[in-house]
Amino acid sequence: MKADNCRYCSKGTDLAEIVADLEVSTLYITKDQTYKGRCILALNDHKTELFQLDPGELQAFSRDMTRAAKALYETFQPGKINYAAFGDTYPHIHFHLVPKYEGGPEWGSQFNMPLNQAKFVTKAELEESIQAIKSRL
């Protein structure tokens, strides 16, 4: 099921680029790379709550998240990956996968949720990260 005017259903956003289509979700990398490797994993079907997924879909989404997080960890070698799901301002199941680095921004506390356009990287830098992540998926 798809929803009109949903950036994840249409796979179009000016804030991120697609890294890869996975089993039941799409992995995006944000153009704001304050946290090197910050990505968003969005379910392909338009659902707003995890309990709306049937058991097989939930397991597949969990596999996708694990696969994406492992690729981010191997690519960027962070101290920790933060996982966040809110959805009250953008109701579509999606998780922010945010690598955090000791000594880096907000280490030891919650990361800044809003994307900062001043921290957008170049297309070439983003493409380099995309290729590095893809090689580990």
N, C-alpha and C positions, 0 to 999 in steps of 0.2 A: 504494500500500500504506500502511496506517495501523497504528499500534501502540497497544495498550491502555495507559492510564496515561502517555501522552506528551503533555506540555503543548503541543507544537507540532502534533502530529497532531489533537488536540482543539481547537486554537486557543484554549486557555484558560489563562491565568496571572494570578496576582494581582500580578505584578511589572511587567507591561507592558500596553499597549493596542495594538490593531491600528490601523495607519495605512492600509494598503492591501494588497489581493491583487494580486500581480504575475503575470508569465507562469507561473512554476513555483514561486513562493515567496510568503511573506507577510512584510511589513515591520511590525515592532512598534516602538513607542517605549517606552523604560523609564520607569517612574514616578520613578526616581532620576535627576535631571537635574544631578548634580554636573558632568557634561560636557554642556553644553547641546546637545541634539539627539541624544544617545546612543540608538542603535537596535539592533535585532537583526533580521537577515534570515534566515528559516528556510525551508528547502526544504519543499514541501508533502508530498512522499512521505517515508516513514520510511526513510531510509538514513543510515548512520553514517560513510561514507568517500567522498571525492570520486571515487575510482576506481570506485565502484559505479554512478556515473551514466553513461548512454550518452553518446556525443559530443554529440548534439543537446540532451540535458537539461543537460549541463555548459555548453554555449554559452548556453542560455537562462538558467541560473542566473547566469552571468557577466554577461549583459545586465541581469538584474534587479539585481545588485550595483552595476553601473556606474550604472544609472538611479537607484537609491536614493542612492548616494554623491553623485552630481551634485546631486540635489535637496537633500540635507543641506548640501552646500557652498554652494549658491545661497541657501538659507534662512538659514543661521547664519554663513556666512563665516568658518570656522575657519582657523587657520594650517595645519592638517594634519588629515587623517582617519586614525585608526588602525584597522586591520582585525585581528581576532583570531578564531581558531577553535581550540578545544581539544576539548571533547566527551567527555573521560574521565569527568567527573562527570554529564554529561547527554548521552548518546549519540544525537544526531540532528543532521544537518548544519545548522549555523547559524553565522553570523558576527556578531560584535559590530562595529558601525560606530560609532566613537567620535570625534566631533569634538574636537580639542585646540586650545587657544588660548594664544598666547604670553602668559606671565605668569599663566596659569591653572593649575589643579591638574595636577601631574605633567608639565608641559611639559618636553620633553627626556628623558622617561623613560617607562616602561611605566605605563599607567593602572591604577587599582585595579579589579580584576576583580569582587569581590563588590559587589552592590548594597547601598546604605546607606539603610535605611528612614528615617533621620533627614533624608535629602535628597530624599524624595518631594515632588513638587510637587502643587499642587491640581489637581483634575479640570479646572477652567477653564483653568489654565495649560497643562496637557497637551493639551487640546482645541485651544487656540490654536496650539500647535506642530504638531499633527496637520493642521489645516487649512492651515497655511503650507507644510508638506511636500507635502501632496496637490496643492496648486496648482502645484507644480513637477515633479511626476512625469509 
